[in-house]
Amino acid sequence: MRLLLVEDDNHVAAALSAVLKRHGFDVTHARSGEEALQALVPEGAGFGVVLLDLGLPDQDGYEVCGKIRKRTSTPVIMVTARSDVRSRIHGLNLGADDYVVKPYDTGELLARIHAVSRRTVPEEQVTGVEDALRLGPVHIELPTRRVTVDGVVVQLTRKEFDLLALLAQRPGVVFRREQIISEVWRTSWEGTGRTLEVHVASLRAKLRMPALIETVRGVGYRLVAPAA
């Protein structure tokens, strides 16, 4: 996923960019409000999320958020030291999708980025039948929970389907193990890690596509969209 990081402090931006890149993000750094607005031309410029620090040198961060929302529907997460409720409400009313208060936990920030990005599925990932995903020879029908590979039905368990559908909605995006466990198993990571590994191995075998789900060492998994 492409992410626009709007942060005037180069040291903060460098450290955060390094973390985001390790988690599979393609980060573009803007140092001012005007630079951020230019980066979003035309129509969001393909960014999946904007991480907007409010303490900018040229414009008020709230003003920048309002301008961004007028140009694109790209999700915006505000990052600020202002923790009062009034500031949060003001930001959300301007069109921000979420609000993170400094100092923040990196894991929480990553979870919030994934959460807002999942609210919008790129049109190019959805083809054919409504509520269906096609990734090369793999066709996933979400309402009927039916999966085919080259037209042949593949029988999956409920959790296998849920896991595949989660990864397939954001090809190329790295999903953290904790996040997958939370969304598919509706529980915490502790004690469930081995279960996730077994389901990933089973999916690779049943789909006969070992390279479809890539392990990102120390982080989680991502789906590598196959060629059509």
Phi, psi and chi 1 to 4 in degrees:
 res  aa     phi    psi   chi1   chi2   chi3   chi4
   1 MET       -  139.0 -179.4 -159.6  -53.4      -
   2 ARG   -84.6  133.3  -64.0 -170.7   65.9 -149.5
   3 LEU  -128.7  132.9 -177.2  146.9      -      -
   4 LEU   -99.2  115.3  177.9   60.6      -      -
   5 LEU   -99.7  115.5  172.4   60.9      -      -
   6 VAL  -105.3  103.4 -171.5      -      -      -
   7 GLU  -153.4  125.5  168.6   61.3   64.9      -
   8 ASP   -84.5  -16.8   66.1  -43.2      -      -
   9 ASP   -87.7  111.6 -171.7  -42.6      -      -
  10 ASN   -64.8  -33.9  -71.7  -29.0      -      -
  11 HIS   -68.3  -44.4  -65.8  -68.4      -      -
  12 VAL   -62.9  -43.7  171.5      -      -      -
  13 ALA   -63.5  -40.8      -      -      -      -
  14 ALA   -64.7  -43.9      -      -      -      -
  15 ALA   -66.2  -44.7      -      -      -      -
  16 LEU   -68.5  -38.6 -175.7   53.0      -      -
  17 SER   -60.8  -39.9  -67.3      -      -      -
  18 ALA   -62.5  -42.1      -      -      -      -
  19 VAL   -65.1  -46.9  172.1      -      -      -
  20 LEU   -62.7  -40.1  -68.3  168.6      -      -
  21 LYS   -66.0  -35.1  -72.0  175.8 -178.8  177.1
  22 ARG   -65.7  -22.3  -75.5 -158.9  -58.1  -89.9
  23 HIS  -100.1   17.9  -75.6   78.1      -      -
  24 GLY    92.6    8.0      -      -      -      -
  25 PHE   -90.4  145.5  -68.4   95.3      -      -
  26 ASP   -98.0  104.1  177.9    5.0      -      -
  27 VAL   -98.5  131.1 -179.2      -      -      -
  28 THR  -112.9  130.1  -63.9      -      -      -
  29 HIS  -103.3  123.6  177.3 -153.2      -      -
  30 ALA  -112.5  133.5      -      -      -      -
  31 ARG   -97.6   -4.2  -64.1  165.5  179.9   79.1
  32 SER  -149.2  168.9   67.2      -      -      -
  33 GLY   -63.4  -43.0      -      -      -      -
  34 GLU   -65.6  -39.9 -175.7   57.6   34.2      -
  35 GLU   -63.3  -37.3 -167.5  174.0  -24.4      -
  36 ALA   -66.7  -44.2      -      -      -      -
  37 LEU   -64.7  -37.1  -66.8  169.9      -      -
  38 GLN   -67.4  -35.6  -70.0  -61.5  -40.0      -
  39 ALA   -67.4  -24.5      -      -      -      -
  40 LEU   -90.0    8.9  -71.2  165.7      -      -
  41 VAL   -98.7  133.8  176.7      -      -      -
  42 PRO   -91.9  151.4   33.9  -34.4      -      -
  43 GLU    45.1   49.7  -70.3  -64.4  -37.4      -
  44 GLY    87.9  -15.1      -      -      -      -
  45 ALA    54.1   27.2      -      -      -      -
  46 GLY    82.7    7.4      -      -      -      -
  47 PHE   -76.4  141.3  -72.3  103.3      -      -
  48 GLY   -88.1  -28.8      -      -      -      -
  49 VAL  -151.6  145.7  171.7      -      -      -
  50 VAL  -111.7  123.3  177.4      -      -      -
  51 LEU  -101.5  104.8 -156.1   55.8      -      -
  52 LEU  -110.0  110.9  173.6   64.0      -      -
  53 ASP   -78.3  137.6 -171.6  -86.9      -      -
  54 LEU   -83.4  -18.6  -65.2 -175.6      -      -
  55 GLY   -88.0   74.2      -      -      -      -
  56 LEU  -101.2  151.9  -60.6  175.3      -      -
  57 PRO   -76.7  -24.7   28.0  -35.6      -      -
  58 ASP  -108.3  -28.5   60.1  -25.8      -      -
  59 GLN  -143.1  155.4  -59.5 -179.7   48.3      -
  60 ASP   -67.1  135.3  179.1   76.9      -      -
  61 GLY   -59.7  -34.4      -      -      -      -
  62 TYR   -63.6  -41.0  -70.5  115.1      -      -
  63 GLU   -63.1  -40.9 -179.8 -177.1   -5.8      -
  64 VAL   -63.1  -41.3  174.8      -      -      -
  65 CYS   -59.8  -44.7  179.9      -      -      -
  66 GLY   -60.6  -39.9      -      -      -      -
  67 LYS   -68.8  -39.1  -69.0  178.5  179.4  177.9
  68 ILE   -61.0  -44.9  -69.9  174.4      -      -
  69 ARG   -64.4  -29.4 -173.1   49.4   67.3 -123.9
  70 LYS   -72.9  -24.0  -70.6  178.3 -179.2  178.8
  71 ARG   -94.3  -31.1  -62.4 -172.5 -178.6 -167.4
  72 THR  -154.9  158.7  175.3      -      -      -
  73 SER   -95.4    8.8   60.0      -      -      -
  74 THR   -55.6  130.2  -58.4      -      -      -
  75 PRO   -57.5  139.0  -25.2   34.8      -      -
  76 VAL  -121.1  127.4  176.3      -      -      -
  77 ILE  -112.0  118.2  -60.6  177.4      -      -
  78 MET   -80.5  139.6  -73.9 -175.6  168.7      -
  79 VAL  -124.5  122.0 -179.3      -      -      -
  80 THR  -156.9  162.6  178.1      -      -      -
  81 ALA   -88.3   -7.3      -      -      -      -
  82 ARG   -79.0  112.2  -52.5  173.5 -161.8  176.3
  83 SER  -104.4   -2.8   59.4      -      -      -
  84 ASP   -70.6  151.0   60.1  -72.4      -      -
  85 VAL   -61.1  -38.8  174.2      -      -      -
  86 ARG   -60.2  -41.7 -178.9  174.4  -63.9 -179.8
  87 SER   -64.5  -40.9  -65.4      -      -      -
  88 ARG   -63.5  -45.7  -64.0 -171.3 -172.5 -165.2
  89 ILE   -61.8  -41.7  -67.4  174.0      -      -
  90 HIS   -60.6  -43.9 -177.4   46.7      -      -
  91 GLY   -63.8  -43.5      -      -      -      -
  92 LEU   -66.6  -36.1  -65.0  172.3      -      -
  93 ASN   -67.0  -26.0  -75.0  -21.5      -      -
  94 LEU   -79.9   -7.8  -73.1  170.8      -      -
  95 GLY   115.1    4.1      -      -      -      -
  96 ALA   -66.1  145.9      -      -      -      -
  97 ASP   -90.9  -23.7  -64.7   83.7      -      -
  98 ASP  -159.5  170.9 -153.5  -15.9      -      -
  99 TYR  -145.4  120.3 -161.2  105.8      -      -
 100 VAL  -117.8  130.0  178.6      -      -      -
 101 VAL   -99.0  132.0  178.3      -      -      -
 102 LYS   -76.2  146.2  -62.6  178.4  179.7  178.0
 103 PRO   -76.6  141.6   28.8  -33.9      -      -
 104 TYR  -117.1  158.7   50.7   79.3      -      -
 105 ASP   -82.9  132.3  177.3   79.0      -      -
 106 THR   -60.0  -38.8  -56.7      -      -      -
 107 GLY   -61.5  -40.8      -      -      -      -
 108 GLU   -66.0  -41.9  178.7 -173.9    0.9      -
 109 LEU   -59.8  -45.3  177.1   62.8      -      -
 110 LEU   -61.8  -40.9  -70.5  166.1      -      -
 111 ALA   -63.2  -39.7      -      -      -      -
 112 ARG   -68.3  -37.5  -70.8  178.4 -179.0  -90.2
 113 ILE   -62.0  -47.2  -68.1  172.2      -      -
 114 HIS   -63.8  -37.0  -75.2  -59.0      -      -
 115 ALA   -64.9  -46.2      -      -      -      -
 116 VAL   -72.6  -31.6  -61.3      -      -      -
 117 SER   -70.2  -29.6   67.3      -      -      -
 118 ARG   -71.9  -14.8  -73.4 -164.0  -54.7  -84.3
 119 ARG   -71.4  -17.0  -64.5  171.8 -169.7  167.0
 120 THR  -127.6  118.9   54.5      -      -      -
 121 VAL  -101.3  120.2  179.2      -      -      -
 122 PRO   -53.0  137.8  -25.1   34.9      -      -
 123 GLU   -60.7  -31.6  -68.6 -177.2    1.2      -
 124 GLU   -67.9  -14.4   62.2  -91.7   20.6      -
 125 GLN   -88.2  -11.5  -66.5  177.1   15.8      -
 126 VAL  -116.0  116.9 -178.1      -      -      -
 127 THR  -136.4  164.5   60.0      -      -      -
 128 GLY    70.2 -129.1      -      -      -      -
 129 VAL   -63.6  142.8 -177.4      -      -      -
 130 GLU   -59.2  144.6 -175.3  178.7    0.5      -
 131 ASP    59.8   39.2  -66.3  -34.6      -      -
 132 ALA  -132.6  150.4      -      -      -      -
 133 LEU  -119.9  132.6  -59.4  171.5      -      -
 134 ARG  -121.9  122.7 -176.5  178.6  -65.3  -81.4
 135 LEU  -129.6   95.0  -59.0  126.5      -      -
 136 GLY    60.9 -128.4      -      -      -      -
 137 PRO   -79.3   -5.8   29.6  -35.9      -      -
 138 VAL   -91.5  126.4 -177.8      -      -      -
 139 HIS  -122.8  121.8 -171.4 -150.3      -      -
 140 ILE  -116.9  115.6  -53.7  168.3      -      -
 141 GLU   -97.2  108.8  -63.9  178.3   11.7      -
 142 LEU   -67.0  -45.6  -59.4  179.2      -      -
 143 PRO   -64.3  -38.4  -20.2   33.3      -      -
 144 THR   -94.1   -6.7   60.8      -      -      -
 145 ARG    56.9   42.0  -57.3  177.5   66.4   85.3
 146 ARG  -110.2  132.4 -176.1  172.7 -177.8  -95.2
 147 VAL  -123.4  131.8  175.8      -      -      -
 148 THR  -128.7  150.0   60.7      -      -      -
 149 VAL  -125.0  116.3  177.4      -      -      -
 150 ASP    54.8   37.1  -71.3  -35.2      -      -
 151 GLY    85.0   -6.4      -      -      -      -
 152 VAL   -96.9  127.1  178.8      -      -      -
 153 VAL   -67.9  134.8  175.6      -      -      -
 154 VAL  -112.4  123.0  178.5      -      -      -
 155 GLN   -81.8  117.0  -61.4  -64.2  -25.4      -
 156 LEU  -118.1  151.0  -59.3  179.9      -      -
 157 THR   -74.3  169.8   66.8      -      -      -
 158 ARG   -58.7  -47.3  176.4  176.4  -66.6  -85.2
 159 LYS   -69.9  -34.9  -67.1  -56.7 -177.0 -174.5
 160 GLU   -62.6  -42.6  -73.0  169.3   -8.9      -
 161 PHE   -65.0  -45.7  179.2   89.0      -      -
 162 ASP   -60.0  -39.9  -69.3  -16.8      -      -
 163 LEU   -65.4  -47.0  172.6   57.5      -      -
 164 LEU   -62.9  -44.4  177.5   62.5      -      -
 165 ALA   -63.2  -38.8      -      -      -      -
 166 LEU   -61.8  -50.5  174.7   64.8      -      -
 167 LEU   -66.2  -36.4  -61.8  176.5      -      -
 168 ALA   -71.9  -21.6      -      -      -      -
 169 GLN   -74.0  -16.6  -71.4 -178.3   43.7      -
 170 ARG  -137.9   68.7  -55.8  -67.7  -59.5 -178.8
 171 PRO   -56.6  135.5  -23.9   34.9      -      -
 172 GLY    90.1  -18.4      -      -      -      -
 173 VAL   -84.4  134.2  172.0      -      -      -
 174 VAL   -82.2  122.6  178.7      -      -      -
 175 PHE   -99.3  124.4  -74.1   81.0      -      -
 176 ARG   -66.3  148.9  -67.3  177.4  -60.8  108.1
 177 ARG   -56.1  -43.3  -68.4 -178.3  173.4   87.7
 178 GLU   -60.5  -40.1  -62.4   90.7  -24.0      -
 179 GLN   -66.4  -42.9  178.7 -172.5   -3.2      -
 180 ILE   -62.8  -46.1  -63.8  172.0      -      -
 181 ILE   -59.4  -42.3  -68.3  -65.1      -      -
 182 SER   -63.7  -41.7  175.6      -      -      -
 183 GLU   -84.7  -35.2  -63.8 -161.5   23.9      -
 184 VAL   -89.2  -43.3  175.7      -      -      -
 185 TRP   -98.7   -9.4  -82.5  -92.2      -      -
 186 ARG    55.9   42.5  -56.3  -65.6  179.6 -176.0
 187 THR  -148.3 -178.2 -174.0      -      -      -
 188 SER   -85.0  168.0   63.3      -      -      -
 189 TRP   -68.0  -34.6  162.5 -108.2      -      -
 190 GLU   -57.5  123.0 -174.0  176.0   -4.0      -
 191 GLY    82.7   -0.6      -      -      -      -
 192 THR  -113.9   -2.4  -37.3      -      -      -
 193 GLY   -59.2  -42.9      -      -      -      -
 194 ARG   -64.2  -36.0 -179.0   58.0 -178.9  165.0
 195 THR   -60.9  -42.5  -61.2      -      -      -
 196 LEU   -62.2  -45.3  172.8   56.6      -      -
 197 GLU   -60.1  -40.3  -66.2  174.5    2.2      -
 198 VAL   -65.1  -41.4  170.2      -      -      -
 199 HIS   -68.0  -37.9  -81.7   72.4      -      -
 200 VAL   -63.5  -44.9  169.0      -      -      -
 201 ALA   -62.0  -40.2      -      -      -      -
 202 SER   -64.9  -42.2  179.5      -      -      -
 203 LEU   -62.3  -45.0  -89.5  176.2      -      -
 204 ARG   -58.3  -41.0  -71.9  168.6  172.7  160.9
 205 ALA   -71.5  -46.0      -      -      -      -
 206 LYS   -66.7  -37.6  -73.2 -174.6  176.0 -177.9
 207 LEU   -81.0  -12.4  -62.7  172.2      -      -
 208 ARG    57.0   38.7  -63.5 -174.8  179.9 -179.7
 209 MET  -139.3   77.9  -58.8  176.5   69.6      -
 210 PRO   -57.7  -29.4  -21.6   32.8      -      -
 211 ALA   -87.4   -2.1      -      -      -      -
 212 LEU   -65.3  -42.4 -178.7   66.5      -      -
 213 ILE  -109.2  114.3  -59.7  175.1      -      -
 214 GLU   -96.4  134.4  179.2 -177.3    4.2      -
 215 THR   -84.5  125.7  -59.6      -      -      -
 216 VAL  -102.7  104.2 -179.5      -      -      -
 217 ARG   -52.8  127.6 -173.4  179.9  -64.1  -86.0
 218 GLY    79.6   -1.2      -      -      -      -
 219 VAL  -125.1  -64.7 -178.2      -      -      -
 220 GLY   173.0 -133.8      -      -      -      -
 221 TYR  -138.7  156.1  -61.7   93.5      -      -
 222 ARG  -144.2  152.5   63.8 -179.9  162.8 -157.5
 223 LEU   -92.1  127.9 -171.9  142.9      -      -
 224 VAL   -98.6  107.7  179.1      -      -      -
 225 ALA   -60.9  122.7      -      -      -      -
 226 PRO   -75.9  162.9   29.0  -34.8      -      -
 227 ALA   -68.7  147.8      -      -      -      -
 228 ALA   -65.3      -      -      -      -      -
